[in-house]
Every structure is written in C-alpha cells, then in structure tokens.
Amino acid sequence: MDDYPLLNIFLTMMWFFLWVVWLMLVFRVIVDLFRDDTVNGWAKAGWSILVIVLPLVGVLLYLIVRGKGMGRREAAAAIEREARYYEAAGRRTATGQADELARLADLKNHGDLTPEEYERAKTKVLAA
C-alpha cells in the first residue's frame, strides 16, 4: 500500500468513472442515431463510422449538431411509452375505475402505499 498513495487511488477511480461515463455517452449517441427515423441509411453509416473511428470528435460533433433533437426525441418517446401504457392498462381492467380503486385500497391496507401516495393515485384514477 505504501507504493500506491491515496491520491493515486483517487485518480484511478476518477479515470475509471470518467471512462464509464464516456462509454455510456457513446452508447447513447449510437442508440439515438439508429432510433431516429428521419436520418437515412447513408447518414447513419457516416455518423457510425465517425463515432467508431474518431470517437471523441464524432461524439462531440454529434452532440453539437444533433444534441437538441436528441432530447426532443427522447421526450417524445417517453410520452409515447406513457400513452401506450395507460391505453393498455385501461383496456385490461374489466370494470375500470372500481377495480383500480379496489387495487389501490388493497395496496394501502398492506402497507405498500403511504396515505399520501394513495390519495394521489386515487385522484388520478377518478380524474381519468
């Protein structure tokens, strides 16, 4: 332990976590690129080659050029997933609000929901 001081341990950990963050960013850029339907195949191939061959330049350039749209696409996808979830959940229940309220009351009685969470969920069910 004397030949590897505490500062070196800290620096090693810092570089490791920065490397993990970098890999997550590269993965996020590649996923965003292939999920975007507005980009044609040649553009996807070009961006992919740039990100793979020159990762630092490619990722930074992608974030500069397409970063704002990246956030918009992610927000739109989240809204779409939420709408599909509520649509599927609404179709699954036979009697609708009564079943949902009974399920919420059961969760509250078992201690899975706090009274505040129960009231918020009940308000959402009754508003729908």
Backbone as CSV, one residue per row, in Angstrom:
resi,resn,N_x,N_y,N_z,CA_x,CA_y,CA_z,C_x,C_y,C_z
1,MET,0.806,-1.179,0.000,0.000,0.000,0.000,0.861,1.261,0.000
2,ASP,2.089,1.173,0.482,2.966,2.339,0.518,3.390,2.786,-0.870
3,ASP,3.411,1.878,-1.835,3.865,2.252,-3.168,2.709,2.776,-4.048
4,TYR,1.497,2.823,-3.526,0.350,3.353,-4.263,-0.425,4.293,-3.335
5,PRO,-0.073,5.575,-3.293,-0.654,6.515,-2.326,-2.153,6.753,-2.568
6,LEU,-2.763,7.353,-1.592,-4.204,7.608,-1.619,-4.604,8.486,-2.801
7,LEU,-3.804,9.461,-3.137,-4.123,10.323,-4.273,-4.153,9.521,-5.572
8,ASN,-3.260,8.588,-5.732,-3.269,7.748,-6.931,-4.519,6.872,-6.979
9,ILE,-4.971,6.397,-5.831,-6.207,5.617,-5.798,-7.376,6.494,-6.237
10,PHE,-7.418,7.709,-5.714,-8.473,8.648,-6.095,-8.437,8.934,-7.598
11,LEU,-7.268,9.196,-8.134,-7.144,9.490,-9.567,-7.526,8.294,-10.422
12,THR,-7.144,7.109,-9.992,-7.512,5.899,-10.728,-9.027,5.724,-10.743
13,MET,-9.660,5.923,-9.602,-11.126,5.827,-9.544,-11.784,6.884,-10.423
14,MET,-11.249,8.103,-10.405,-11.808,9.168,-11.213,-11.729,8.819,-12.703
15,TRP,-10.558,8.359,-13.137,-10.404,7.992,-14.545,-11.304,6.825,-14.924
16,PHE,-11.479,5.876,-14.023,-12.359,4.743,-14.295,-13.799,5.211,-14.479
17,PHE,-14.285,6.068,-13.577,-15.659,6.547,-13.699,-15.837,7.455,-14.913
18,LEU,-14.847,8.244,-15.247,-14.933,9.044,-16.476,-14.993,8.147,-17.705
19,TRP,-14.258,7.046,-17.686,-14.285,6.087,-18.787,-15.669,5.449,-18.904
20,VAL,-16.283,5.112,-17.778,-17.635,4.537,-17.796,-18.636,5.550,-18.334
21,VAL,-18.526,6.795,-17.902,-19.422,7.851,-18.409,-19.229,8.032,-19.911
22,TRP,-17.990,7.974,-20.361,-17.703,8.109,-21.793,-18.345,6.968,-22.583
23,LEU,-18.231,5.747,-22.090,-18.848,4.608,-22.781,-20.369,4.754,-22.820
24,MET,-20.953,5.236,-21.732,-22.397,5.445,-21.724,-22.804,6.510,-22.742
25,LEU,-22.015,7.552,-22.867,-22.307,8.606,-23.834,-22.200,8.093,-25.264
26,VAL,-21.170,7.318,-25.551,-21.018,6.744,-26.895,-22.199,5.830,-27.198
27,PHE,-22.573,4.991,-26.250,-23.708,4.095,-26.443,-24.987,4.884,-26.676
28,ARG,-25.186,5.942,-25.910,-26.387,6.768,-26.048,-26.462,7.422,-27.428
29,VAL,-25.334,7.894,-27.921,-25.298,8.510,-29.256,-25.636,7.482,-30.333
30,ILE,-25.062,6.296,-30.234,-25.323,5.264,-31.244,-26.786,4.829,-31.207
31,VAL,-27.334,4.660,-30.009,-28.747,4.274,-29.888,-29.640,5.364,-30.457
32,ASP,-29.358,6.616,-30.142,-30.161,7.715,-30.670,-30.085,7.767,-32.186
33,LEU,-28.912,7.539,-32.715,-28.731,7.573,-34.160,-29.592,6.524,-34.850
34,PHE,-29.607,5.314,-34.340,-30.349,4.253,-35.005,-31.838,4.267,-34.686
35,ARG,-32.271,4.975,-33.650,-33.702,5.111,-33.363,-34.343,6.235,-34.166
36,ASP,-33.557,7.148,-34.681,-34.094,8.304,-35.403,-34.489,7.889,-36.815
37,ASP,-35.786,7.962,-37.113,-36.280,7.565,-38.427,-36.093,8.649,-39.483
38,THR,-35.751,9.860,-39.083,-35.602,10.938,-40.053,-34.241,10.895,-40.756
39,VAL,-33.299,10.120,-40.226,-31.967,10.030,-40.820,-31.943,8.840,-41.781
40,ASN,-31.451,9.072,-43.001,-31.411,7.972,-43.959,-30.225,7.039,-43.676
41,GLY,-30.150,5.955,-44.394,-29.133,4.931,-44.155,-27.710,5.417,-44.339
42,TRP,-27.469,6.239,-45.371,-26.115,6.726,-45.618,-25.648,7.651,-44.500
43,ALA,-26.550,8.482,-44.030,-26.188,9.381,-42.928,-25.899,8.584,-41.665
44,LYS,-26.699,7.544,-41.400,-26.448,6.691,-40.236,-25.092,6.004,-40.363
45,ALA,-24.773,5.538,-41.571,-23.481,4.895,-41.787,-22.341,5.888,-41.582
46,GLY,-22.506,7.102,-42.088,-21.467,8.118,-41.925,-21.242,8.491,-40.464
47,TRP,-22.330,8.743,-39.743,-22.196,9.065,-38.320,-21.575,7.893,-37.560
48,SER,-22.008,6.673,-37.893,-21.467,5.494,-37.193,-19.970,5.365,-37.412
49,ILE,-19.527,5.540,-38.650,-18.094,5.451,-38.949,-17.336,6.540,-38.199
50,LEU,-17.885,7.750,-38.198,-17.225,8.856,-37.496,-17.129,8.577,-35.994
51,VAL,-18.208,8.058,-35.395,-18.199,7.779,-33.957,-17.264,6.623,-33.622
52,ILE,-17.161,5.629,-34.505,-16.307,4.471,-34.224,-14.839,4.782,-34.502
53,VAL,-14.540,5.459,-35.610,-13.148,5.718,-35.987,-12.545,6.853,-35.153
54,LEU,-13.275,7.928,-35.001,-12.811,9.067,-34.187,-13.834,9.325,-33.087
55,PRO,-13.829,8.534,-32.030,-14.907,8.613,-31.045,-15.050,9.984,-30.386
56,LEU,-13.978,10.597,-29.979,-14.079,11.882,-29.291,-14.659,12.949,-30.205
57,VAL,-14.106,13.073,-31.398,-14.589,14.063,-32.363,-16.002,13.720,-32.810
58,GLY,-16.254,12.436,-33.090,-17.566,12.015,-33.570,-18.671,12.274,-32.571
59,VAL,-18.457,11.911,-31.317,-19.486,12.105,-30.304,-19.706,13.592,-30.034
60,LEU,-18.636,14.350,-29.893,-18.795,15.783,-29.646,-19.488,16.473,-30.817
61,LEU,-19.124,16.111,-32.044,-19.764,16.689,-33.219,-21.244,16.303,-33.278
62,TYR,-21.544,15.047,-32.966,-22.939,14.600,-32.957,-23.752,15.384,-31.930
63,LEU,-23.178,15.585,-30.743,-23.892,16.330,-29.704,-24.085,17.796,-30.089
64,ILE,-23.127,18.375,-30.785,-23.248,19.764,-31.218,-24.304,19.889,-32.316
65,VAL,-24.245,18.991,-33.303,-25.126,19.088,-34.463,-26.539,18.605,-34.144
66,ARG,-26.648,17.482,-33.450,-27.953,16.847,-33.257,-28.379,16.735,-31.796
67,GLY,-27.703,17.408,-30.893,-27.975,17.274,-29.464,-29.354,17.743,-29.041
68,LYS,-29.818,18.856,-29.590,-31.135,19.381,-29.210,-32.232,18.409,-29.649
69,GLY,-32.093,17.886,-30.838,-33.068,16.909,-31.330,-33.024,15.620,-30.537
70,MET,-31.870,15.301,-29.993,-31.714,14.095,-29.185,-32.620,14.159,-27.959
71,GLY,-32.646,15.285,-27.299,-33.517,15.460,-26.143,-34.987,15.449,-26.523
72,ARG,-35.315,16.072,-27.642,-36.708,16.089,-28.099,-37.194,14.689,-28.439
73,ARG,-36.347,13.916,-29.126,-36.731,12.545,-29.481,-36.937,11.690,-28.239
74,GLU,-36.080,11.863,-27.243,-36.214,11.089,-26.002,-37.492,11.470,-25.259
75,ALA,-37.809,12.760,-25.214,-39.039,13.201,-24.547,-40.271,12.684,-25.284
76,ALA,-40.260,12.739,-26.620,-41.395,12.237,-27.406,-41.569,10.732,-27.212
77,ALA,-40.467,10.005,-27.143,-40.543,8.556,-26.933,-41.101,8.243,-25.549
78,ALA,-40.720,9.021,-24.549,-41.235,8.804,-23.192,-42.741,9.073,-23.139
79,ILE,-43.193,10.127,-23.794,-44.622,10.435,-23.829,-45.387,9.334,-24.550
80,GLU,-44.826,8.838,-25.641,-45.476,7.762,-26.386,-45.555,6.479,-25.558
81,ARG,-44.471,6.147,-24.839,-44.484,4.955,-23.982,-45.528,5.085,-22.878
82,GLU,-45.619,6.275,-22.291,-46.595,6.502,-21.227,-48.018,6.374,-21.767
83,ALA,-48.274,6.920,-22.954,-49.608,6.829,-23.547,-49.965,5.375,-23.854
84,ARG,-48.998,4.614,-24.389,-49.258,3.193,-24.666,-49.529,2.421,-23.387
85,TYR,-48.814,2.762,-22.322,-49.018,2.082,-21.043,-50.427,2.335,-20.515
86,TYR,-50.842,3.601,-20.501,-52.165,3.919,-19.975,-53.260,3.341,-20.857
87,GLU,-53.021,3.304,-22.154,-54.011,2.714,-23.054,-54.145,1.220,-22.775
88,ALA,-53.028,0.536,-22.614,-53.064,-0.901,-22.329,-53.652,-1.171,-20.951
89,ALA,-53.323,-0.356,-19.972,-53.849,-0.556,-18.617,-55.353,-0.319,-18.590
90,GLY,-55.841,0.634,-19.343,-57.271,0.909,-19.392,-58.053,-0.203,-20.055
91,ARG,-57.466,-0.876,-21.008,-58.148,-1.960,-21.706,-58.140,-3.250,-20.904
92,ARG,-57.175,-3.414,-20.018,-57.071,-4.659,-19.268,-58.130,-4.777,-18.188
93,THR,-58.523,-3.676,-17.576,-59.472,-3.758,-16.465,-60.879,-3.866,-16.998
94,ALA,-61.631,-4.771,-16.438,-62.982,-5.014,-16.923,-63.944,-3.923,-16.449
95,THR,-63.885,-3.561,-15.192,-64.828,-2.580,-14.673,-64.211,-1.210,-14.482
96,GLY,-62.974,-1.023,-14.898,-62.369,0.298,-14.935,-61.990,0.857,-13.577
97,GLN,-62.587,1.991,-13.232,-62.197,2.729,-12.034,-62.427,1.946,-10.751
98,ALA,-63.518,1.166,-10.673,-63.810,0.428,-9.443,-62.711,-0.590,-9.150
99,ASP,-62.266,-1.301,-10.167,-61.180,-2.277,-9.968,-59.890,-1.584,-9.560
100,GLU,-59.610,-0.460,-10.205,-58.378,0.266,-9.890,-58.403,0.804,-8.460
101,LEU,-59.539,1.344,-8.043,-59.660,1.845,-6.680,-59.554,0.722,-5.653
102,ALA,-60.114,-0.429,-5.967,-60.014,-1.588,-5.062,-58.566,-2.045,-4.947
103,ARG,-57.858,-2.041,-6.068,-56.451,-2.444,-6.049,-55.624,-1.458,-5.231
104,LEU,-55.890,-0.173,-5.397,-55.170,0.841,-4.624,-55.454,0.711,-3.126
105,ALA,-56.715,0.473,-2.776,-57.067,0.302,-1.362,-56.364,-0.920,-0.780
106,ASP,-56.282,-1.981,-1.568,-55.587,-3.190,-1.108,-54.104,-2.910,-0.887
107,LEU,-53.492,-2.169,-1.803,-52.080,-1.814,-1.640,-51.865,-0.950,-0.401
108,LYS,-52.793,-0.034,-0.147,-52.678,0.820,1.033,-52.836,-0.002,2.318
109,ASN,-53.794,-0.936,2.316,-54.037,-1.757,3.500,-52.858,-2.681,3.817
110,HIS,-52.133,-3.105,2.797,-50.966,-3.961,3.014,-49.712,-3.161,3.338
111,GLY,-49.812,-1.842,3.309,-48.669,-1.002,3.645,-47.737,-0.739,2.483
112,ASP,-48.147,-1.109,1.263,-47.302,-0.857,0.092,-47.374,0.594,-0.366
113,LEU,-48.463,1.277,-0.038,-48.632,2.688,-0.385,-48.829,3.497,0.892
114,THR,-48.220,4.667,0.930,-48.473,5.580,2.041,-49.816,6.266,1.792
115,PRO,-50.418,6.848,2.822,-51.701,7.543,2.601,-51.615,8.657,1.566
116,GLU,-50.469,9.354,1.525,-50.311,10.426,0.532,-50.266,9.846,-0.882
117,GLU,-49.510,8.760,-1.069,-49.438,8.121,-2.384,-50.805,7.593,-2.798
118,TYR,-51.529,7.028,-1.833,-52.867,6.509,-2.114,-53.799,7.623,-2.587
119,GLU,-53.763,8.758,-1.907,-54.635,9.874,-2.283,-54.291,10.406,-3.671
120,ARG,-52.992,10.513,-3.975,-52.583,10.984,-5.307,-53.048,10.020,-6.390
121,ALA,-52.846,8.719,-6.136,-53.252,7.715,-7.138,-54.762,7.694,-7.297
122,LYS,-55.489,7.819,-6.187,-56.949,7.836,-6.255,-57.449,9.035,-7.037
123,THR,-56.802,10.189,-6.837,-57.182,11.382,-7.585,-56.955,11.188,-9.083
124,LYS,-55.836,10.555,-9.437,-55.565,10.289,-10.856,-56.608,9.357,-11.460
125,VAL,-56.967,8.301,-10.715,-57.953,7.345,-11.230,-59.303,8.014,-11.408
126,LEU,-59.706,8.804,-10.445,-61.016,9.460,-10.538,-61.050,10.541,-11.610
127,ALA,-59.899,11.156,-11.895,-59.836,12.190,-12.918,-59.863,11.594,-14.326
128,ALA,-59.432,10.354,-14.457,-59.340,9.729,-15.793,-60.684,9.329,-16.355
